[in-house]
């Protein structure tokens, strides 16, 4: 269920780095599009934080943030 979100979040920084430098609004828009695409799953994680622990998403999220 969460595999598409995880795959997209891991591929997102790589795609941004591979692309030519972009306007900050374009970068923010790409991130917003990603989050909007997975909005239902993100809402589920916020409502039930045990999902973060079960899938070890908290560790991955911190890794994505510092990538």
C-alpha positions in Angstrom: 0.0 0.0 0.0 2.8 2.4 0.9 5.3 1.1 -1.7 4.4 3.8 -4.3 4.9 6.6 -1.8 8.2 5.2 -0.6 9.4 4.7 -4.2 8.4 8.2 -5.2 9.9 9.8 -2.2 13.2 8.0 -2.7 13.3 8.9 -6.5 12.3 12.5 -6.0 15.6 13.9 -4.8 17.5 12.0 -7.5 15.2 13.3 -10.2 15.7 16.9 -9.0 19.5 16.5 -8.9 19.5 15.0 -12.4 17.5 17.9 -13.9 19.0 21.2 -14.7 18.8 23.9 -12.0 15.3 25.1 -11.7 13.5 28.1 -10.3 12.6 27.5 -6.6 8.9 27.7 -7.4 9.3 24.8 -9.9 11.1 22.8 -7.2 8.4 23.6 -4.6 5.7 22.8 -7.2 7.3 19.4 -7.9 7.4 18.6 -4.2 3.8 19.7 -3.7 2.7 17.6 -6.6 4.4 14.6 -5.1 2.7 15.1 -1.7 -0.6 15.8 -3.3 -0.4 12.6 -5.3 0.0 10.6 -2.1 -2.2 12.8 0.1 -4.5 9.9 1.3 -1.5 7.8 2.5 0.0 10.8 4.2 -3.3 11.5 6.0 -3.4 7.8 7.1 0.1 8.1 8.5 -0.8 11.3 10.5 -3.9 9.6 11.9 -2.2 6.4 12.9 1.4 7.1 13.8 2.0 3.4 14.4 2.3 3.1 10.6 5.5 5.1 10.7 7.0 2.6 13.2 5.7 -0.5 11.5 7.2 0.4 8.1 10.2 2.1 9.6 9.1 5.2 7.7 10.3 7.7 10.3 13.9 6.7 9.7 13.4 6.8 5.9 11.8 10.2 6.1 14.7 11.7 8.1 17.0 10.2 5.4 15.0 11.8 2.6 15.1 15.1 4.4 18.8 15.1 4.7 19.5 13.7 1.2 
